[in-house]
């Protein structure tokens, strides 16, 4: 009887002993891109049981389609089922250039009919760019986006932030230490150097920016660095969460 009771106590205690002690929380975020690393990212997060945050624009992919085409429905449905957070990155990946006249903003879309041109958008037009991602995402997955957005290239102004807020979205940038460098030249910034810098500088509370594929980088960042970055941070006692849990965005 005593032996059985002792075994029960050990069984109950085991999960408590195995539970990691969080010394801080790091928030991994992924922006759409060429999507060349989409499956690797999903598999790595799943293997480590990490929930992250994705920011979506309708970008051309290595498959020849676009990241919010129906062909990506199963991918995004799976991320929703896994509990990841998802925000908008503007439909056409429109990079802010400057404030314009009469309350407008001047942007340069990366895709769509105005790609590569400087165009002036009213607050309503910019809001439509944010909400169009949500509309398509709902069509693809049956779920709405989280009320989060990220300006392409991280470029904003107080006016642009107000437009996003009025539209119902809180802007989420990234921490200085959270810039992974995956969009930089791999000749000048090799993966090993970028990984070392991230592991050295990242602290609890930091938001990390990673892309789901960069056309211009010769040696892709994610295959070399995502796994060791996560493992290295785990060894330092870091835990991971979506931006839903971040103090600035928590409801």
N, C-alpha and C positions, 0 to 999 in steps of 0.2 A: 504493500500500500504506500509506504513512504517513498519507495523507489519510483512508483508510478507518479506520485505527486511531484517528485523532483524533476522527472522527465517533462511533465506538463509545464512546470515553471520555466525550464530551460527553453522549451518550444515557444512559450509566450515572450520570453526575454530576447530571443534571437533577432526578431525584426527590429527591436529597439536598438540593439547593439549594431545592426547593419546600417541603420539610417545615417546618411551623411550629415555632417554638421556644416551648415552653410556659413562661410565667412563673408559672403557677399553674393549679390545676384548680378549676372551679366545678361544683357538683352541682345540676342542675336537677331538681326533684321536682314532681309534679303530683297533686293530690288530686281525686277525683271530686267532681262537683257537679251542676249542671244539664245538663252535657255539651254546652252550646251551642257551646263552642269546641273540642270533641274533634277534629274533622277538621282545623281550622286548626292545632292543636298538632301533630298527627301529620305534616301536610304540611311544616310549618316545620322540625321536627326532622329529617325525612328530607332536606329540601333542604340543610340544613347538615351532614348526616351526624353528628348528635349522638345519643348514647344517654343516656337519662334514666331516672328512677325514678318509677313510678306507685303511688299508694296507693288502694286500692279499697274502697268501701262500696257497698251496694245502694241507691243514691239515685234518686229520681224525676228524670226528665230532661225536656227540652223536647219530646221526641218522644212523651211520654205513657206511656212504658214506664219500666223501671228499669235502672240501669247494669250490672247483672249478670243481666239477662234473656237468654234465648237470642238475642234480636235483636241483642245486642252481641257475639256470638261471633266474627264475622269481624273486628271491630275489634280485639278483644283478641288474637286469633290473629296478626294482622298485627304488633302491637307485640312479641309474643314472637319472631316470625320476624326482626324488626329488631334484636333483642338488648337491648331495654330490660329493666330490672329491675322487678319488680312485688311490692308488699307489701300487707298487710291494714290496713284502716282501720276495722275492726269492721263487721259485717254491717249493723247498723241505725244506723250513725253515732252511736254512744252517747257523749255528752259526759260526762266525769267531773265529779262535783260534790263528793264528799268520801268519805273512808273511813267505812265503816259499822261496825256491831257485829259481833263474832265473825268477824273476818277478811273481811267483805264489803266491797263498794264500792258507793256510791250514784251512779247515772248517769241521764242523761236521753236516751233514744233519740230520734233525729230521724225515724225511720221505723219501720214495723212496728206490731204491735198495741199496743205500749206507748208510742208516739210522744208526746212532749211531757210525759210523766209522770216523776216521780222514782221510780226503782225500785232495789231493793237486789239485787245479784247476788253470788253466791258466786264464788270463784276459778274453779270449774269452769264456771259459766255464762258468765263473761267469756271464758274460754278457748274455749268453744264459739262465741262471737261472732267471735273471731279466726279460728278454724279453718273456720268455715262459709264464709268468703270463699274460702279455699283449695280447699275441696271443690267449690264452684260453678265457680271458675276452672279447675280441672282438668277438670270436665265440659265447659266451654266451649272449652277450648284444648288439652287433653291435657298441659298443663304445670302443675307446682306453682308456688306463689309462692316468692319468696325469703324467707328467715327474718327478715323485717323487718316491723315494724308502726309505725303512727303513731296516736297518740291524737287523736281529733277535737278540734279547737280547741287541740291541744297541751297539754291539761290532764292532769296526772298526779300521782301521789304515789309515794313509795318503795314502798308496798304494791302499787300498780297496776303499777309497773315490774317488780316481782318476779313478779307474776302473769303478765305477758307473757313474762318470761324463762323461767319454769317451763314455760310453754306452748310454748316453743321459738322465741320471736321477740325480736329485739333492737329496742328502741325507737329510732326516728329522728325527731328533731324538726327544727328549722331554725335557722339562724344569725340573730342580731338584724338584721344587714344583709340577710339573705335574705328578710325579710318583704316580699313584693311590694306589699302593700296592696290587692290586687285585690278584697278583700271589703269595703273601706271605701266610704263615700259618694263617688260621683264628683263631686258638687258641692263637697264639702269637700276632696277629694283627687283632683284631675284627673289624667288619665293622664300628661301631660307632667311634672308635678311628681314623681309616683311613679317615672317612668323616670329622671329626673335624679338622684334620690336613690339609686336602685339602682346606676347607673353610677358615682356618686361614692363609694359606700361599700363595694361588694362587693370582696372580696379572694380570693386563692387559698385554697382549703379551705372556703369558705362553702357552705352548703346553702341553696338557694333554694326557697321555698314559692310555688307557683302553683296556682290552682284551674282545673278544666276547665269552668268556667262558674259564675257567681254570680247567683242569682235577683234579688237586691236592688240590684245595681249597674246604674245607668242606662247608662253608657258602658262597655262591656265592656273589660277590661284587655288581653286577649290580642291582639285585632286591631290595636290601636294600639301595643302595647309589646313583644310577644314578639320580633318580628323585630329591631327596633332594639336591644333589650337584648342579644340574642345577638351581633349585628354589632358593637355597641359593646364588648362584652367580648372578642370576637375581636381587635378592633383594639388592645386593651390587652395582647394576648398570652395571653389566657386560653384554656385548653382545657376540655373537658367530659367527664364520665364518670358512670357509674351509681354508686349507693352501694355496689355490690359492690367497687368499687375504693377506697372511702373507708377511711382507716386504722382507723377505729373499727369497721368492719363487714367488712373484708376477711378472708376465711377463711385 
